[in-house]
Amino acid sequence: MTISRSPTPDLSSLTIKDGGSADEKKKKGEADSFVRRDLYEERQTLESGIGVFATVVIPSGTRIFCEESVVMLPDAAGQLELYQAVKALSGGKSQMYWNLAGSTKPSKDVGWIDTLRSSCEEDATENFNTLVEEHEQAWSIYETNRFICRSLDGPKTSLGVFPASARINHSCSPNVFHRYSPTIDRLTVHALREIQPGEELVTSYIDICHPTAVRRQILKHWGFRCRCAACDSPDDEEDHRRKKIEDLYTKLKGLEKKRASSTKEKGYEKFMNLVTRVIKLLEKEGMEESDTLGVAYKTAVRVGMILGTTDRERLVEWAEKAVGIEAKCLGEDSKEYIAATRLLEAARQSQLDRMDETKITNSSSLLD
């Protein structure tokens, strides 16, 4: 996540290395860290600081980044905990961290400064103001560049800084998808479509289903106004579609929680009509990423099975599409892909069960 700033030194020679042997990492479920610098270069942009640009054709689904964090802290951590974590970094990782942009303003909560003062040694008091400024700069970098890192079970959330991936700028029409994978303890970035040489790699920092006005309000946190095609386009129809997607998606998740209606048949028909509308709008907007289209497919399959639809073939088709999306966006080692494959297995088994039921019914008819 980069905002306007002065050029920084070339870090291409630096690598992010895991601790422990390959066997130890395998036992912990970790993957090797890598950054595909053979696919891109970093260079200055006109308005968004340093950006990441493809140097060759990058095929859809390519994993470009599989990066270990240099700092990862609980969501509730504050300035003091963050500064201690940054100070403990080795030389290479420390340089990576301090070279990132910090665009957020100092926090209005200054209680931590009193705590810092009380813990300072006598010889540090003369440089106390400088020490506070260092804490504030470290915190600004952290707030600007941190990624949400959810645990395998979901509720526990941490925030991590991944320096190489943080260079990727924002767009509401992204061509790459990022997410922290708890199964391998890495942030992964995959190409959503084929990316051409010279094209900037851009991801979305936020939920892009929101209409333009809402997206701009949320993006104020990073201190910039998005100038992507989706935001600067005078196409009111496109903005209307995104607002419609947001509304329908809210209804979709609400219906999944209810999972029932006055009758299963009517409930399923209502739900499928809603799902079909969501999918068509998402495909029209080109939103082929797992938080939207993939989730819509998986939700449709789950609810269809719960409501006992007879259209099992359709459920299998949608489950297969969900698996494909998760493989492309997150990789086959992600928890989302694993969940999607299990859902596909269940849908296929449901289809087989339906075929057996039909055979039994037909056989009974012949005996009557």
C-alpha positions as CSV (number, residue, x, y, z in Angstrom):
1,M,0.0,0.0,0.0
2,T,1.9,3.0,-1.2
3,I,1.1,6.7,-1.1
4,S,3.1,9.6,-2.7
5,R,6.6,9.6,-1.3
6,S,10.2,10.1,-2.4
7,P,12.0,7.3,-4.3
8,T,13.4,4.6,-2.0
9,P,16.5,2.4,-2.5
10,D,16.3,-0.7,-4.7
11,L,15.5,-3.6,-2.4
12,S,15.6,-6.3,-5.1
13,S,18.7,-7.8,-3.6
14,L,17.0,-8.4,-0.2
15,T,15.1,-11.6,0.4
16,I,12.6,-12.5,3.1
17,K,13.7,-15.8,4.7
18,D,11.8,-18.1,6.9
19,G,13.2,-19.3,10.3
20,G,13.7,-23.0,10.6
21,S,14.5,-25.9,8.3
22,A,12.3,-27.0,5.5
23,D,11.1,-30.0,7.6
24,E,10.2,-27.7,10.5
25,K,8.2,-25.5,8.2
26,K,6.4,-28.4,6.7
27,K,5.4,-29.7,10.2
28,K,4.0,-26.2,11.0
29,G,2.1,-26.1,7.7
30,E,4.2,-23.2,6.4
31,A,5.3,-22.6,2.8
32,D,8.5,-21.3,1.4
33,S,8.4,-17.5,1.1
34,F,9.0,-16.1,-2.4
35,V,8.5,-12.9,-4.4
36,R,8.4,-13.4,-8.2
37,R,10.7,-10.5,-9.1
38,D,11.2,-12.1,-12.5
39,L,7.6,-11.0,-13.3
40,Y,7.6,-7.4,-12.2
41,E,9.6,-4.3,-11.4
42,E,9.0,-1.4,-8.9
43,R,9.0,2.1,-10.2
44,Q,7.6,5.5,-9.4
45,T,4.1,6.4,-10.5
46,L,2.7,9.8,-11.2
47,E,0.3,10.0,-8.2
48,S,0.6,6.9,-6.0
49,G,4.3,6.7,-5.1
50,I,6.1,3.5,-6.0
51,G,4.1,0.9,-7.8
52,V,4.5,-2.7,-9.1
53,F,4.5,-3.2,-12.9
54,A,4.6,-6.4,-14.9
55,T,7.7,-6.9,-17.1
56,V,6.3,-10.0,-18.8
57,V,2.9,-11.6,-19.5
58,I,1.6,-12.9,-16.2
59,P,-1.0,-15.7,-16.7
60,S,-4.2,-15.7,-14.8
61,G,-3.9,-17.5,-11.5
62,T,-0.2,-17.0,-11.1
63,R,1.0,-16.7,-7.5
64,I,3.2,-13.6,-7.6
65,F,3.8,-13.2,-3.9
66,C,4.0,-15.7,-1.1
67,E,5.3,-13.5,1.7
68,E,6.1,-13.9,5.3
69,S,5.3,-11.0,7.6
70,V,8.1,-8.9,9.1
71,V,5.7,-7.8,11.9
72,M,2.5,-9.4,13.0
73,L,0.6,-8.3,16.1
74,P,-2.8,-8.8,17.7
75,D,-5.5,-6.4,16.6
76,A,-5.5,-4.8,20.0
77,A,-1.7,-4.0,20.0
78,G,-0.7,-0.3,20.3
79,Q,2.2,2.0,19.6
80,L,4.5,0.7,22.3
81,E,4.1,-3.0,21.3
82,L,4.6,-2.1,17.6
83,Y,7.7,-0.1,18.2
84,Q,9.3,-2.9,20.2
85,A,8.5,-5.4,17.5
86,V,10.1,-3.1,14.8
87,K,13.2,-2.4,16.9
88,A,13.7,-6.2,17.2
89,L,13.9,-6.7,13.4
90,S,17.1,-7.7,11.8
91,G,18.9,-5.2,9.5
92,G,17.4,-6.3,6.2
93,K,13.9,-6.5,7.5
94,S,14.2,-3.3,9.5
95,Q,15.2,-1.5,6.3
96,M,12.2,-3.0,4.5
97,Y,9.9,-1.7,7.2
98,W,11.2,1.8,7.5
99,N,11.3,2.3,3.7
100,L,7.5,1.9,3.5
101,A,5.2,4.9,3.4
102,G,3.3,6.2,6.4
103,S,0.3,8.3,5.4
104,T,-1.9,8.3,8.5
105,K,-2.0,11.2,11.0
106,P,-0.8,10.8,14.6
107,S,-3.4,9.2,16.9
108,K,-5.5,11.5,19.2
109,D,-5.0,9.0,21.9
110,V,-1.8,10.1,23.6
111,G,-2.0,8.0,26.8
112,W,0.8,5.8,25.4
113,I,3.2,8.8,25.6
114,D,2.9,9.0,29.3
115,T,3.5,5.3,29.6
116,L,6.6,5.7,27.4
117,R,7.9,8.6,29.5
118,S,7.6,6.6,32.7
119,S,9.6,3.7,31.2
120,C,12.4,5.8,29.8
121,E,15.8,5.8,31.4
122,E,17.4,9.0,32.6
123,D,19.8,9.3,29.6
124,A,16.9,8.9,27.2
125,T,14.8,11.9,28.5
126,E,16.8,14.5,26.5
127,N,15.9,12.7,23.3
128,F,12.3,12.0,24.3
129,N,10.6,14.1,21.6
130,T,12.7,12.2,18.9
131,L,11.7,8.9,20.5
132,V,8.0,9.9,20.3
133,E,8.4,10.9,16.7
134,E,10.0,7.5,15.9
135,H,7.0,5.7,17.6
136,E,4.6,7.8,15.6
137,Q,6.3,7.2,12.3
138,A,6.5,3.4,13.0
139,W,2.8,3.4,13.8
140,S,1.9,5.4,10.7
141,I,3.8,2.9,8.5
142,Y,2.0,0.1,10.4
143,E,-1.5,1.6,9.9
144,T,-0.8,2.4,6.2
145,N,0.6,-1.0,5.2
146,R,-0.9,-3.6,7.5
147,F,-3.0,-6.5,6.2
148,I,-5.8,-8.3,8.1
149,C,-4.6,-11.8,9.1
150,R,-7.4,-14.1,10.2
151,S,-6.8,-17.3,12.0
152,L,-8.0,-20.7,10.8
153,D,-11.1,-20.6,13.0
154,G,-12.0,-17.1,12.0
155,P,-12.6,-15.0,15.1
156,K,-9.0,-14.3,16.1
157,T,-7.5,-11.5,14.0
158,S,-4.0,-10.2,13.8
159,L,-2.5,-7.4,11.6
160,G,0.7,-8.0,9.6
161,V,3.1,-6.0,7.5
162,F,4.4,-7.7,4.3
163,P,6.9,-5.2,2.7
164,A,7.0,-6.5,-0.8
165,S,3.2,-6.9,-1.2
166,A,2.7,-3.5,0.4
167,R,4.1,-1.9,-2.7
168,I,1.0,-2.9,-4.6
169,N,-1.3,0.1,-5.1
170,H,-5.1,0.1,-4.8
171,S,-7.7,0.0,-7.5
172,C,-11.4,-0.6,-7.4
173,S,-10.9,-2.6,-10.6
174,P,-8.1,-4.9,-9.4
175,N,-6.1,-7.3,-11.5
176,V,-4.6,-9.2,-8.6
177,F,-6.1,-10.6,-5.4
178,H,-4.4,-10.6,-2.0
179,R,-5.2,-12.5,1.3
180,Y,-3.4,-13.9,4.3
181,S,-3.5,-17.7,4.3
182,P,-3.4,-19.1,7.8
183,T,-2.8,-22.6,6.5
184,I,0.7,-21.6,5.3
185,D,1.2,-18.4,7.4
186,R,1.9,-16.3,4.3
187,L,0.2,-13.5,2.4
188,T,-0.4,-14.6,-1.1
189,V,-1.1,-12.5,-4.2
190,H,-2.5,-14.0,-7.4
191,A,-3.3,-12.7,-10.8
192,L,-7.0,-12.4,-11.4
193,R,-6.6,-12.3,-15.2
194,E,-3.7,-12.3,-17.7
195,I,-1.6,-9.2,-17.0
196,Q,0.3,-7.6,-19.9
197,P,3.9,-6.2,-19.7
198,G,3.9,-2.6,-18.5
199,E,0.6,-3.0,-16.8
200,E,0.5,-2.0,-13.1
201,L,-0.4,-4.7,-10.6
202,V,-3.3,-3.3,-8.5
203,T,-5.3,-4.9,-5.7
204,S,-8.3,-3.7,-3.7
205,Y,-7.8,-2.6,-0.1
206,I,-11.6,-2.6,0.5
207,D,-14.9,-4.3,-0.5
208,I,-15.3,-3.1,-4.1
209,C,-19.0,-3.9,-4.1
210,H,-19.7,-0.5,-2.5
211,P,-20.7,2.4,-4.8
212,T,-18.1,5.1,-5.5
213,A,-19.1,7.6,-2.8
214,V,-18.8,4.9,-0.1
215,R,-15.5,3.6,-1.4
216,R,-14.0,7.0,-1.4
217,Q,-15.1,7.6,2.2
218,I,-13.5,4.3,3.3
219,L,-10.3,5.0,1.4
220,K,-9.7,8.2,3.3
221,H,-8.0,6.1,5.9
222,W,-5.0,5.7,3.5
223,G,-5.0,9.4,2.7
224,F,-5.7,9.3,-1.0
225,R,-8.5,9.7,-3.5
226,C,-8.8,6.7,-5.9
227,R,-8.4,7.6,-9.5
228,C,-9.0,4.2,-11.0
229,A,-11.3,3.7,-14.0
230,A,-14.2,2.6,-11.8
231,C,-14.0,5.8,-9.6
232,D,-13.3,8.4,-12.4
233,S,-15.7,6.9,-14.9
234,P,-18.8,9.0,-15.6
235,D,-20.7,5.7,-16.1
236,D,-23.7,6.1,-13.7
237,E,-24.9,2.7,-14.8
238,E,-21.7,1.0,-13.5
239,D,-22.1,2.7,-10.2
240,H,-25.8,1.7,-10.0
241,R,-24.7,-2.0,-10.7
242,R,-22.2,-1.9,-7.8
243,K,-24.9,-0.5,-5.5
244,K,-27.3,-3.2,-6.7
245,I,-24.6,-5.9,-6.0
246,E,-24.1,-4.5,-2.5
247,D,-27.8,-4.6,-1.7
248,L,-28.4,-8.1,-3.3
249,Y,-25.3,-9.5,-1.5
250,T,-26.7,-8.3,1.8
251,K,-30.0,-10.0,1.1
252,L,-28.1,-13.1,0.0
253,K,-26.3,-13.5,3.3
254,G,-29.5,-12.7,5.2
255,L,-31.3,-15.5,3.4
256,E,-28.5,-18.0,4.1
257,K,-28.8,-17.3,7.8
258,K,-32.6,-18.0,7.7
259,R,-32.1,-21.1,5.6
260,A,-35.8,-21.7,5.5
261,S,-39.1,-20.3,4.2
262,S,-42.7,-21.2,4.4
263,T,-42.0,-24.1,2.1
264,K,-38.7,-25.5,0.9
265,E,-39.7,-25.2,-2.8
266,K,-40.7,-21.5,-2.5
267,G,-37.7,-20.7,-0.4
268,Y,-35.3,-22.3,-2.8
269,E,-36.9,-20.6,-5.8
270,K,-36.6,-17.2,-4.1
271,F,-33.0,-17.8,-3.1
272,M,-31.9,-19.0,-6.6
273,N,-33.4,-16.0,-8.3
274,L,-31.4,-13.8,-6.0
275,V,-28.2,-15.8,-6.5
276,T,-28.6,-15.7,-10.3
277,R,-29.0,-11.9,-10.2
278,V,-25.9,-11.4,-8.0
279,I,-23.8,-13.7,-10.2
280,K,-24.8,-12.0,-13.5
281,L,-24.0,-8.5,-12.0
282,L,-20.7,-9.7,-10.7
283,E,-19.7,-11.2,-14.0
284,K,-20.7,-8.1,-15.8
285,E,-18.5,-6.0,-13.6
286,G,-15.6,-8.4,-13.9
287,M,-15.5,-9.1,-10.2
288,E,-13.9,-12.5,-10.4
289,E,-12.5,-12.7,-6.9
290,S,-13.4,-14.9,-4.0
291,D,-15.1,-12.5,-1.7
292,T,-17.8,-11.9,-4.2
293,L,-18.4,-14.3,-7.0
294,G,-16.8,-17.3,-5.3
295,V,-18.8,-16.7,-2.1
296,A,-22.0,-16.3,-4.1
297,Y,-21.4,-19.7,-5.8
298,K,-20.6,-21.4,-2.5
299,T,-23.6,-19.9,-0.7
300,A,-25.9,-21.0,-3.5
301,V,-24.6,-24.6,-3.2
302,R,-24.9,-24.7,0.6
303,V,-28.4,-23.4,0.7
304,G,-29.5,-25.5,-2.3
305,M,-28.4,-28.6,-0.4
306,I,-30.1,-27.5,2.8
307,L,-33.4,-26.8,1.0
308,G,-33.2,-30.1,-0.8
309,T,-33.4,-28.9,-4.4
310,T,-33.8,-31.5,-7.1
311,D,-31.5,-29.5,-9.4
312,R,-28.4,-31.2,-8.1
313,E,-26.6,-30.8,-11.5
314,R,-26.7,-27.1,-11.2
315,L,-25.3,-27.2,-7.6
316,V,-22.4,-29.3,-8.9
317,E,-21.7,-26.9,-11.7
318,W,-21.6,-23.9,-9.3
319,A,-19.4,-25.8,-6.8
320,E,-17.0,-26.6,-9.6
321,K,-16.9,-22.9,-10.5
322,A,-16.2,-22.0,-6.8
323,V,-13.3,-24.4,-6.7
324,G,-11.8,-22.8,-9.9
325,I,-12.2,-19.3,-8.4
326,E,-10.5,-20.3,-5.1
327,A,-7.7,-22.0,-6.9
328,K,-7.1,-18.9,-9.1
329,C,-7.4,-16.3,-6.3
330,L,-6.0,-18.1,-3.3
331,G,-4.2,-21.3,-4.4
332,E,-4.8,-25.0,-3.6
333,D,-3.1,-24.7,-0.2
334,S,-5.7,-22.1,1.1
335,K,-8.4,-23.0,3.5
336,E,-11.0,-21.5,1.1
337,Y,-9.9,-23.9,-1.7
338,I,-10.0,-26.9,0.7
339,A,-13.5,-25.9,1.9
340,A,-14.7,-25.5,-1.7
341,T,-13.4,-28.9,-2.7
342,R,-15.2,-30.5,0.2
343,L,-18.4,-28.6,-0.8
344,L,-17.9,-30.0,-4.4
345,E,-17.6,-33.5,-3.0
346,A,-20.8,-33.1,-1.0
347,A,-22.6,-31.7,-4.1
348,R,-21.5,-34.6,-6.2
349,Q,-22.6,-37.1,-3.6
350,S,-25.9,-35.3,-3.3
351,Q,-26.3,-35.7,-7.1
352,L,-25.5,-39.4,-6.9
353,D,-28.0,-39.8,-4.0
354,R,-30.6,-38.0,-6.1
355,M,-30.0,-40.3,-9.1
356,D,-30.3,-43.4,-6.8
357,E,-33.6,-42.0,-5.4
358,T,-34.9,-41.5,-9.0
359,K,-33.9,-45.1,-9.9
360,I,-35.7,-46.4,-6.8
361,T,-38.8,-44.4,-7.6
362,N,-38.8,-45.6,-11.2
363,S,-38.3,-49.3,-10.1
364,S,-41.2,-48.9,-7.7
365,S,-43.4,-47.6,-10.5
366,L,-42.7,-50.6,-12.6
367,L,-43.7,-52.9,-9.8
368,D,-47.1,-51.1,-9.3
